[in-house]
Amino acid sequence: MRRFPVVLTLLAAAAFALPGVPATADPSTVAATAAVALAAAPQPGTFTGKGFDTCTAPSQAAMNAWRSSSPYQAVGIYISGASRSCSQPNLTATWVANQIANGWHLIPIELGYQAPCGTRTPKMSSDPTTARSQGVSAATSTANAATALGIGAGSTIYNDIEGYPSTAACKAAVLSFLSGYTEQLHARGYLAGMYSSGSSGVKDVCSAYNDTSYTRIDQIWIAWWNGVADTAGGSYCADTAWPGHQRLHQYAGDVTETWGGVTINIDRDYVDVTSAQAPAPWSTTVDNATAGQFTASANWGTSSYSGQRFGADYRYANPVSSSDAAWYSADLPETGSYEISVWYPADAGYNNLTPYIVVTTAGNQSVYVNQRANGGQWVSLGTFTLAAGAGNKVGVSRWTSGTGYVIADAVRITRA
């Protein structure tokens, strides 16, 4: 992967316009055309052929020059992550829309948490449970970044974990991290990919291809600089792993090429992927008025005061030094990972430390939410392992050191 600034030599720069839109078109027309192009397909979509990745997203003039003269039709872009070493002055929603409209296939990359046994920072935890939660956090962050850039649902976001001296403990952390990352991206409607060195991350992930202890990523990106433009993984990854147009191969790196008068330092990739969607996640929503699935004591009042409510009304109660929880029940199809999201109206008089109780397979877990902010929308509590079958899954407790009414409105449970 590219870790240093791109060097561009602009010997000839082409003017850019969206296809079918005059150069003098007003901005609203250009934006509308870009939006239509953007909605055409996920990224990188269905594509077999050559691509490249480089540290900084190239300028529009450079992309135009390479599109018309180079053998490449796909480009890797670093959309998120605390380990990115290059600034991205060109990478905007407009830039993304322009490239898609111009026929490029985009390869979105998250470069954040790294293996705990490696040298690059920030490092994920060596504890598998913590690493898994960090994977969820990374997926949330990169999905938000993708959405902001206009990279829509069904796209694959590749987590870049640089090479590391693998050990059994390090492998367990990486696989746990990627499990959380994959589950959360699925909950957000994206596919999950992973880029790494063939001799470390790729080898570890491929060796666990059939290990049901971990959630399998959707696509693998193999860094193996053997100079051959195909999707083979050699001894690092058997051809039987990710066989269905689910592979990318970075076959050469740190090379300088000039096309259309524009010189860029790149890594060369061969891509063979499809736009097949991830299965639609199972989801259920329980409101405080859902018959048979919400219970609360007589201490909980009913209000329709706030326009931010979900449904006709919501429940409220004063905080006390006892739980007296309002409970949401659901019938889950299987034991597994589920994202819990909550809906509440926000108000300055509501509680700043509302305890939500999630009934996981490892016991109850509490997540505190400030109900004075972010009201009238779904707010994620995170992803948890929940048991199959019917029963109480999420509660809202009154036992809090915060002040103001505790609110119970609606809960959404989505299989990751």
Secondary structure, 3 states (H helix, E strand, C coil): CCCCCCCCEECCCCCCCCCCCCCCCCHHHHHHHHHHHHCCCCCCCCEEEEEEECCCCCCHHHHHHHHHHCCCCEEEEEEECCCCCCCCCCCCHHHHHHHHHCCCEEEEEECCCECCCCCCCCECCCCHHHHHHHHHHHHHHHHHHHHHHCCCCCCEEEEECCCCCCCHHHHHHHHHHHHHHHHHHHHCCCEEEEEEEHHHHHHHHHHCCCCCCCCCCCEEEEECCCCCCCCCEHHHECCCCCCCCEEEEEEEEEEEEEECCEEEEEEEEEEEECCCCCCCCCEEEEECCCCCCEECCCCCEEECCCCCCCCCCEEEECCECCCCCEEEEEEECCCEEEEEEEECCCCCCECCCEEEEEEECCEEEEEEECCCCCCCCCEEEEEEEECCEEEEEEEECCECCCCCEEEECEEEEEEC
